Amino acid sequence: MGFISELFGYVLNALYNLINNYGISIIIFSVLLRIILIPITIKQQKTMKKSNEMQQEMKNIQAKYKNNPEKLNQETIDLYKREGLSPFSGCLSAILQLIIILSVFWLVSQPLTYMKKVQNSEIYNEYKTRIEESSTTKSTYKEISIINAIESDYKELSDKLENENIENREELENRKNQLEELRINMQFLSLDLSKVPTQSLNDWKVYIIPILYVITSFISIRITTKTQKSKNAEKSEELESMEQMNKSMSYMMPIMSISIAVIAPLGLALYWLVSNILMIVERLIINKYMDSKEEKENV
């Protein structure tokens, strides 16, 4: 997954170099990633819809072979093969989501490694040593602390250079240029995306993005659950069991994400929030298109 974080880092850094704003870069990055994942989303929606349509046939198979478990299992497998479906499609989708979650987590928690790729530079090692030796700096994310220390020193240098009569100007300007290479503008709509909610309990603003993420997560789950509801009154035991498994996975991912979001820099929660909003829009559009297509086929 470190390899995926590396790839994500190249994209995010390219966006940042164009925009010079970390928050906006994350938003655009989220949009690009959702566009890439659209084929997977469409396939997932089609799978859910086809699973619903299979329920009556599953029920008939269960009734026919209720006293022959071996034949029942074989007929169920054959049905899935005929329909081109996998009983574990929901799990595969959840695994993909988990890989992306962890990759983006590493990206935003170590932006100098995966985004700026300057972890072996002299100035990076200088600040890393300073942070490690500092007794006042208490942060789980060393690179975030390094970025904040660099930003503080950068502003101090900028203030000094405003004085026209300052000595050693060339030396200070060279130092400022060195710091510029490692700077990341973490300010976004009056929010500091480097902050960690559990480490900033006195700042109510750090909870805005995580709360919005929670709200959009449950909206997304609601839409998914509604899509998965069958038009049939009864369901086969096998399909109901698989639906329950997929439903559990649908709830598990947001719960796990929320748990990570409150202990991670706000940049991660912003990515998840934007992804959730885009996912909701995607599902609504895809569902409407598929329903419209089905109505035309039935005419």
Secondary structure, 3 states (H helix, E strand, C coil): CHHHHHHHHHHHHHHHHHHCCHHHHHHHHHHHHHHHCHHHHHHHHHHHHHHHHCHHHHHHHHHHCCCCHHHHHHHHHHHHHHHCCCCCHHHHHHHHHHHHHHHHHHHHHCHHHHCCCCCCCHHHHHHHHHHHHCCCCCCCCHHHHHHHHHHHHHHHHHHHHCCCCCCCHHHHHHHHHHHHCCCCCCEECCEECCCCHHHCCCCHHHHHHHHHHHHHHHHHHHHHHHHHCCCCCCCCHHHHHHHHHHHHHHHHHHHHHHHHHCCCCHHHHHHHHHHHHHHHHHHHHHHHHHHHHHHHHHC
